């Protein structure tokens, strides 16, 4: 019985530490609880989307396998990149400093573009969509990289890769 009472007091004390008082709320102030890394991953029974910040493991967007998601400019059939495409970024995918961005095309298929740092070096290809023989070219304009892969064009911003 004594263990239960001590445990209850400890839990109550911990709960009180994080509570915001009514006076704090009325003054417009709030107490922020910083996000902390956890050694508990899904295998340890902890939350599956809690990981260290970028450079030490990078967090995942809840419910995805991506470190970040975004909307980027894209174009198809040799047209300018005026469409919006959803994309997901996997930082430090494969080797450290190498990244993968998966872009969802209007037809629902995904195109993966591979990066070393902020420089692209290739894209996935398949016989089924005809991309196996396509040329891969890219140019840089300030903090943007424009990738032309066959008749497809994608505009990537460095910050989506680096997390800035």
Backbone as CSV, one residue per row, in Angstrom:
resi,resn,N_x,N_y,N_z,CA_x,CA_y,CA_z,C_x,C_y,C_z
1,UNK,0.833,-1.186,0.000,0.000,0.000,0.000,0.880,1.254,0.000
2,UNK,1.962,1.187,0.765,2.857,2.330,0.856,3.457,2.660,-0.515
3,UNK,3.766,1.622,-1.311,4.327,1.840,-2.653,3.335,2.575,-3.542
4,UNK,2.050,2.228,-3.431,1.024,2.869,-4.237,0.880,4.347,-3.869
5,UNK,0.940,4.650,-2.600,0.817,6.042,-2.158,2.006,6.854,-2.661
6,UNK,3.223,6.305,-2.522,4.419,7.008,-2.988,4.387,7.200,-4.503
7,UNK,3.944,6.177,-5.215,3.850,6.282,-6.670,2.833,7.357,-7.055
8,UNK,1.708,7.415,-6.366,0.679,8.416,-6.643,1.199,9.819,-6.392
9,UNK,1.945,10.004,-5.306,2.518,11.314,-5.012,3.525,11.721,-6.075
10,UNK,4.332,10.768,-6.533,5.330,11.065,-7.557,4.657,11.467,-8.859
11,UNK,3.617,10.754,-9.237,2.898,11.074,-10.473,2.222,12.431,-10.353
12,UNK,1.594,12.697,-9.222,0.945,13.993,-9.006,1.947,15.126,-9.054
13,UNK,3.114,14.929,-8.472,4.159,15.957,-8.502,4.654,16.218,-9.907
14,UNK,4.819,15.160,-10.706,5.256,15.335,-12.091,4.202,16.047,-12.918
15,UNK,2.948,15.716,-12.696,1.867,16.355,-13.443,1.805,17.842,-13.116
16,UNK,2.043,18.203,-11.865,1.991,19.603,-11.446,3.137,20.400,-12.051
17,UNK,4.276,19.766,-12.310,5.426,20.472,-12.865,5.139,21.047,-14.237
18,UNK,4.338,20.369,-15.038,4.076,20.828,-16.394,2.818,21.652,-16.517
19,UNK,2.103,21.886,-15.435,0.818,22.593,-15.519,1.029,24.092,-15.653
20,UNK,0.150,24.742,-16.390,0.177,26.193,-16.547,-0.880,26.764,-15.609
21,UNK,-0.495,27.786,-14.876,-1.450,28.360,-13.927,-2.409,29.283,-14.650
22,UNK,-3.562,29.565,-14.016,-4.538,30.477,-14.606,-3.949,31.875,-14.730
23,UNK,-3.095,32.265,-13.798,-2.481,33.590,-13.865,-1.600,33.694,-15.102
24,UNK,-0.824,32.621,-15.406,0.004,32.625,-16.608,-0.861,32.773,-17.843
25,UNK,-1.975,32.049,-17.897,-2.846,32.067,-19.065,-3.486,33.441,-19.244
26,UNK,-3.889,34.090,-18.145,-4.546,35.389,-18.262,-3.572,36.478,-18.677
27,UNK,-2.291,36.307,-18.406,-1.294,37.293,-18.799,-0.837,37.090,-20.235
28,UNK,-1.343,36.047,-20.889,-0.957,35.802,-22.276,0.367,35.092,-22.397
29,UNK,0.869,34.566,-21.329,2.121,33.831,-21.412,1.818,32.351,-21.418
30,UNK,2.703,31.624,-21.993,2.541,30.174,-22.038,3.879,29.526,-21.761
31,UNK,3.819,28.380,-21.216,5.050,27.634,-20.997,5.173,26.623,-22.115
32,UNK,6.313,26.616,-22.756,6.539,25.690,-23.864,7.301,24.490,-23.352
33,UNK,6.891,23.347,-23.781,7.599,22.121,-23.452,8.411,21.741,-24.670
34,UNK,9.741,21.747,-24.557,10.554,21.437,-25.724,10.386,19.983,-26.135
35,UNK,10.471,19.738,-27.454,10.439,18.362,-27.946,11.762,17.720,-27.580
36,UNK,11.701,16.534,-27.091,12.920,15.855,-26.704,13.045,14.547,-27.447
37,UNK,14.274,14.146,-27.658,14.527,12.873,-28.316,14.241,11.756,-27.336
38,UNK,13.876,10.652,-27.872,13.575,9.498,-27.041,14.309,8.295,-27.575
39,UNK,14.839,7.504,-26.685,15.481,6.277,-27.127,14.447,5.200,-27.364
40,UNK,13.194,5.526,-27.066,12.138,4.558,-27.303,11.587,4.760,-28.696
41,UNK,11.798,3.814,-29.555,11.202,3.833,-30.894,10.074,2.843,-30.913
42,UNK,9.605,2.487,-32.093,8.505,1.542,-32.176,8.874,0.186,-31.585
43,UNK,10.163,-0.192,-31.704,10.565,-1.482,-31.158,10.588,-1.489,-29.633
44,UNK,10.696,-0.301,-29.027,10.720,-0.216,-27.570,9.337,0.077,-27.002
45,UNK,8.351,0.200,-27.895,6.996,0.458,-27.434,6.672,1.925,-27.293
46,UNK,7.601,2.825,-27.686,7.364,4.258,-27.593,6.723,4.770,-28.871
47,UNK,6.510,6.075,-28.947,5.909,6.644,-30.150,6.800,6.392,-31.357
48,UNK,6.197,6.096,-32.500,7.006,5.747,-33.657,7.446,6.957,-34.465
49,UNK,7.014,8.169,-34.114,7.437,9.340,-34.872,8.333,10.264,-34.050
50,UNK,8.897,9.782,-32.957,9.780,10.590,-32.134,11.206,10.169,-32.414
51,UNK,11.976,11.096,-33.013,13.371,10.842,-33.297,14.142,12.133,-33.055
52,UNK,15.459,12.056,-32.948,16.247,13.262,-32.726,16.123,14.245,-33.882
53,UNK,16.499,15.498,-33.642,16.431,16.545,-34.655,17.446,16.292,-35.762
54,UNK,17.313,17.063,-36.867,18.167,16.922,-38.046,19.629,16.952,-37.641
55,UNK,20.404,16.127,-38.292,21.818,16.017,-37.989,22.078,14.906,-36.998
56,UNK,21.042,14.487,-36.292,21.181,13.414,-35.318,20.124,12.338,-35.553
57,UNK,19.493,12.330,-36.709,18.495,11.332,-37.004,17.270,11.908,-37.669
58,UNK,17.002,13.206,-37.501,15.891,13.910,-38.135,14.545,13.258,-37.826
59,UNK,13.622,14.057,-37.408,12.278,13.583,-37.066,11.510,13.204,-38.328
60,UNK,10.467,12.415,-38.144,9.606,12.025,-39.254,8.280,12.757,-39.163
61,UNK,7.700,13.061,-40.315,6.366,13.619,-40.349,5.419,12.518,-39.890
62,UNK,4.585,12.825,-38.936,3.692,11.829,-38.352,2.896,11.103,-39.430
63,UNK,2.903,9.781,-39.347,2.145,8.956,-40.268,2.818,8.726,-41.611
64,UNK,4.076,9.190,-41.770,4.794,8.998,-43.030,6.176,8.436,-42.757
65,UNK,6.874,8.145,-43.822,8.271,7.728,-43.713,9.213,8.855,-44.137
66,UNK,8.664,10.086,-44.216,9.421,11.237,-44.684,9.854,12.131,-43.528
67,UNK,11.015,12.787,-43.718,11.478,13.783,-42.761,10.768,15.110,-42.961
68,UNK,10.220,15.317,-44.153,9.446,16.524,-44.455,8.574,16.253,-45.674
69,UNK,7.496,16.998,-45.764,6.659,16.955,-46.958,6.474,18.383,-47.448
70,UNK,6.210,18.523,-48.724,6.077,19.847,-49.308,5.270,19.767,-50.602
71,UNK,5.016,20.897,-51.170,4.442,20.999,-52.506,5.473,21.740,-53.346
72,UNK,5.823,21.168,-54.491,6.816,21.798,-55.351,6.266,21.978,-56.750
73,UNK,6.918,22.823,-57.517,6.508,23.075,-58.895,7.009,21.938,-59.784
74,UNK,6.145,21.519,-60.719,6.488,20.430,-61.616,5.807,20.652,-62.959
75,UNK,6.351,20.028,-63.984,5.782,20.112,-65.315,5.971,18.796,-66.044
76,UNK,5.059,18.471,-66.946,5.085,17.194,-67.654,4.838,17.427,-69.137
77,UNK,5.195,16.429,-69.948,5.019,16.508,-71.399,5.763,17.709,-71.984
78,UNK,6.972,17.958,-71.477,7.843,19.046,-71.926,7.241,20.439,-71.715
79,UNK,6.318,20.552,-70.784,5.721,21.848,-70.460,6.450,22.461,-69.267
80,UNK,6.378,23.780,-69.097,7.043,24.426,-67.957,6.474,23.924,-66.627
81,UNK,7.263,24.050,-65.558,6.818,23.573,-64.233,5.825,24.538,-63.584
82,UNK,4.584,24.482,-64.019,3.545,25.363,-63.490,2.537,24.614,-62.619
83,UNK,2.648,23.290,-62.572,1.743,22.498,-61.740,2.320,22.361,-60.338
84,UNK,1.472,22.003,-59.384,1.903,21.715,-58.024,1.889,20.206,-57.820
85,UNK,2.978,19.683,-57.267,3.085,18.253,-56.965,3.440,18.071,-55.491
86,UNK,2.817,17.116,-54.841,3.184,16.759,-53.469,4.497,16.002,-53.501
87,UNK,5.316,16.230,-52.479,6.607,15.553,-52.409,6.952,15.230,-50.963
88,UNK,7.720,14.171,-50.775,8.217,13.775,-49.461,9.723,13.619,-49.512
89,UNK,10.402,14.082,-48.474,11.856,14.075,-48.422,12.327,13.062,-47.391
90,UNK,13.255,12.209,-47.800,13.925,11.279,-46.884,15.372,11.738,-46.808
91,UNK,15.722,12.402,-45.717,17.082,12.924,-45.549,18.004,11.811,-45.059
92,UNK,19.248,11.901,-45.479,20.260,10.908,-45.138,19.765,9.503,-45.464
93,UNK,19.185,9.388,-46.641,18.686,8.131,-47.150,19.858,7.396,-47.797
94,UNK,20.075,6.184,-47.411,21.239,5.460,-47.932,22.472,5.878,-47.169
95,UNK,23.341,6.636,-47.800,24.570,7.111,-47.163,24.357,8.483,-46.540
96,UNK,25.123,8.827,-45.498,25.003,10.167,-44.912,25.245,11.232,-45.984
97,UNK,24.417,12.253,-45.976,24.543,13.331,-46.954,23.826,13.066,-48.266
98,UNK,23.247,11.876,-48.415,22.469,11.562,-49.612,20.994,11.566,-49.246
99,UNK,20.185,12.132,-50.119,18.769,12.325,-49.829,17.926,11.848,-50.996
100,UNK,16.669,11.569,-50.703,15.714,11.112,-51.705,14.466,11.980,-51.592
101,UNK,14.008,12.477,-52.722,12.732,13.194,-52.746,11.813,12.427,-53.678
102,UNK,10.673,12.010,-53.143,9.659,11.334,-53.940,8.575,12.346,-54.292
103,UNK,8.336,12.482,-55.587,7.332,13.426,-56.082,6.144,12.624,-56.590
104,UNK,4.949,12.999,-56.149,3.743,12.355,-56.647,3.278,13.098,-57.897
105,UNK,3.275,12.366,-59.008,2.875,12.952,-60.292,1.346,12.967,-60.391
106,UNK,0.798,13.764,-61.308,-0.665,13.853,-61.445,-1.349,12.505,-61.699
107,UNK,-0.640,11.556,-62.320,-1.245,10.247,-62.598,-1.185,9.312,-61.387
108,UNK,-0.663,9.813,-60.262,-0.590,9.020,-59.044,0.710,8.255,-58.870
109,UNK,1.496,8.142,-59.921,2.806,7.482,-59.812,3.774,8.405,-59.091
110,UNK,4.843,7.805,-58.586,5.866,8.597,-57.898,7.161,8.555,-58.688
111,UNK,7.857,9.681,-58.662,9.184,9.773,-59.253,10.154,10.096,-58.129
112,UNK,11.190,9.292,-57.977,12.217,9.529,-56.965,13.398,10.251,-57.612
113,UNK,13.863,11.296,-56.958,15.049,12.028,-57.404,16.068,11.946,-56.275
114,UNK,17.306,11.599,-56.635,18.361,11.348,-55.658,19.329,12.528,-55.600
115,UNK,19.761,12.869,-54.378,20.644,14.018,-54.153,21.864,13.618,-53.322
116,UNK,22.996,14.246,-53.631,24.185,14.245,-52.775,24.299,15.679,-52.303
117,UNK,24.064,15.902,-51.028,23.958,17.275,-50.539,22.742,17.902,-51.192
118,UNK,22.924,19.043,-51.839,21.804,19.692,-52.533,21.907,19.542,-54.052
119,UNK,22.826,18.696,-54.513,22.980,18.471,-55.947,22.343,17.143,-56.344
120,UNK,21.416,17.164,-57.296,20.790,15.922,-57.750,21.764,15.113,-58.604
121,UNK,21.641,13.787,-58.557,22.511,12.967,-59.396,21.762,11.893,-60.177
122,UNK,20.453,11.789,-60.007,19.721,10.802,-60.782,18.282,10.689,-60.332
123,UNK,17.545,9.848,-61.067,16.141,9.597,-60.755,15.850,8.133,-61.041
124,UNK,14.792,7.627,-60.422,14.417,6.250,-60.705,13.846,6.162,-62.118
125,UNK,13.955,4.992,-62.708,13.439,4.801,-64.052,12.784,3.433,-64.152
126,UNK,11.938,3.307,-65.172,11.242,2.035,-65.379,10.926,1.870,-66.859
127,UNK,10.962,0.635,-67.308,10.565,0.336,-68.682,9.086,0.648,-68.886
128,UNK,8.278,0.424,-67.826,6.827,0.554,-67.958,6.365,1.968,-68.300
129,UNK,7.086,2.999,-67.826,6.674,4.369,-68.168,7.578,4.993,-69.229
130,UNK,8.512,4.217,-69.747,9.396,4.696,-70.803,10.570,5.506,-70.320
131,UNK,10.730,5.668,-69.019,11.776,6.546,-68.491,13.162,5.904,-68.461
132,UNK,13.259,4.622,-68.780,14.552,3.934,-68.699,15.619,4.578,-69.583
133,UNK,15.236,5.186,-70.694,16.215,5.796,-71.586,16.277,7.304,-71.515
134,UNK,15.595,7.914,-70.568,15.542,9.375,-70.501,16.854,9.974,-70.008
135,UNK,17.124,11.173,-70.477,18.289,11.924,-70.004,17.939,12.640,-68.705
136,UNK,18.936,12.762,-67.837,18.794,13.463,-66.563,19.706,14.677,-66.598
137,UNK,19.128,15.873,-66.513,19.894,17.126,-66.507,19.380,18.018,-65.387
138,UNK,20.266,18.858,-64.892,19.831,19.808,-63.874,20.646,21.085,-63.979
139,UNK,20.027,22.175,-63.515,20.689,23.475,-63.441,20.364,24.096,-62.091
140,UNK,21.230,24.980,-61.658,21.019,25.675,-60.386,20.752,27.140,-60.666
141,UNK,19.777,27.682,-59.937,19.483,29.119,-59.976,19.317,29.557,-58.524
142,UNK,20.371,30.157,-57.968,20.417,30.567,-56.560,20.153,29.366,-55.661
143,UNK,19.055,29.372,-54.887,18.804,28.267,-53.960,17.831,27.236,-54.544
144,UNK,17.647,27.269,-55.864,16.750,26.317,-56.520,17.518,25.441,-57.503
145,UNK,17.079,24.191,-57.587,17.620,23.263,-58.565,16.468,22.861,-59.474
146,UNK,16.670,23.029,-60.772,15.654,22.627,-61.748,16.143,21.343,-62.399
147,UNK,15.378,20.269,-62.202,15.718,18.955,-62.747,14.831,18.701,-63.958
148,UNK,15.482,18.317,-65.046,14.754,17.891,-66.246,15.075,16.422,-66.470
149,UNK,14.049,15.616,-66.387,14.210,14.174,-66.576,13.264,13.767,-67.690
150,UNK,13.822,13.596,-68.886,12.979,13.344,-70.052,12.011,14.500,-70.220
151,UNK,10.712,14.217,-70.350,9.716,15.282,-70.524,9.218,15.888,-69.202
152,UNK,9.810,15.483,-68.078,9.379,15.958,-66.750,10.341,17.027,-66.236
153,UNK,9.791,18.018,-65.542,10.599,19.075,-64.927,10.152,19.259,-63.486
154,UNK,11.128,19.358,-62.574,10.854,19.545,-61.151,11.716,20.686,-60.633
155,UNK,11.162,21.487,-59.729,11.903,22.584,-59.113,12.025,22.292,-57.627
156,UNK,13.268,22.094,-57.182,13.556,21.791,-55.777,14.247,22.985,-55.142
157,UNK,13.855,23.323,-53.935,14.483,24.396,-53.170,15.428,23.745,-52.157
158,UNK,16.626,24.277,-52.029,17.621,23.703,-51.121,17.065,23.472,-49.714
159,UNK,16.250,24.406,-49.220,15.736,24.307,-47.855,14.902,23.051,-47.640
160,UNK,14.246,22.549,-48.686,13.466,21.321,-48.506,14.385,20.131,-48.293
161,UNK,15.600,20.225,-48.788,16.557,19.130,-48.624,17.280,19.251,-47.284
162,UNK,17.726,20.461,-46.962,18.534,20.656,-45.764,17.708,20.835,-44.503
163,UNK,16.415,21.127,-44.671,15.564,21.332,-43.500,15.606,22.759,-43.013
164,UNK,16.124,23.668,-43.791,16.240,25.075,-43.396,15.016,25.878,-43.663
